[in-house]
Amino acid sequence: MSIQTAIELKLQESFQPAYLAVENESHNHSVPANSETHFKVTIVSAHFIDLSKVRRHQQVYQLLAEELQNGVHALALHLYHPEEWRLRGQSSPDSPACRGGSKQNSGSE
């Protein structure tokens, strides 16, 4: 099973989202082809109604702790309750361009 699929299944089961998108953005970063290291995650769930943004992030990080310890380098999290999603026009922000950070980009050995 791919890392992306494992993430999708865990999020679906835990948050029963009205909307879920897990996008592998690894190709935008300095990683080997076909990597699964950088993901953009958008979740719309009634589960988030009474939770602060920090608490929402904490719950997702806790749920995906195994993936984060085993190869996932970055998660861009966009976590909304249904009314927030509606007010945003049902869209999450675009991810910024990669700014490098690999040894070959930084000039250090």
N, C-alpha and C positions, 0 to 999 in steps of 0.2 A: 504494500500500500504506500502511495506517495505521502510525503509529509503534508502537502496541501490537503489531500483527502482526509488524513487523520485530523488535521486542524478543523476542517469543515464539519466532520462528524461530531467531534467534541463540542464545538460551539452550538451546533444544531440541537444536540441532546441537552445541553446545560441551559441554554437561553431561549429555546423555542422561538426563534426570531420570526418576525413578519417579513424581514428582508435580511439576507446574508450574502456578502460577497467577500471571497478570499482570493486576492489577486497576487500571483507570484511575480514580484518585481525584481527578482534577482538579476535578470538580464540587463537591468539598468545600472548594475554595479560591477565592480572589479572582481568578479568571481568566475570560475570555470563555467562553460556552457552546460545547460540543463541543471544548474544548481537550484536548490530550494532553501535559500538562506534569508531572503528579504520578502516580507509579505505586507500587503495593505489589506486590512480587515475592516469591513463596515458591517455593523450589526444594528438592526432596529428591533428592539424588544421591549415589551411592557415590563419586563424584569427590571429595567433601568429607571423606572418612573421615580422612585423615592431614593435613588442612590446618587451621590455626588459623582462628578466626573472622575475624581481620584479613585473612589471605591469601585467604579465600573472597571477602570484599568487594572486595579489590583486583582479583581476577580478573574479577568481574562488572563493576566500573567500567571496567576496561581493555577488556573486550569491548564495552561500550556507550558508549565514549568519543565516537563520532560522534553518537549520540543526545543525549548530555549537552552537547555543543557546539552542538547545533542544536535547542534548544527544550525538552528535558526538563529540568525544574528540580529535581525531587526523586525519589529512589528510596528507598523503605522496603524494605530487604532482609532477608529471613528465610531463611537458608540452612542446611540441615540435612543430615546424612547419615541413612540410613534408621533407624538405632537411635535417634538423637536425636529424630527425627520420631515414632517409636513411643512413646518415653517422654513426649513432649509431648501424647500423645493425638491425634496427627495433626491438629494445629491450630496456626495462627500467631496471634500477638496481634492484636487490633484496633488500627487506626490511631487516634492521638489526634485530637481535633477541631482544626481549623485555628485558629491563634491570630492570624490576620490577617497583617500585614506589608506590605500594599499601601499606597500613598500615601494613598488615601482612608480607610484604617483608622487610619493613624498620626497624622493631623492635620497632616502636614508637606506642603509644596508642592514 
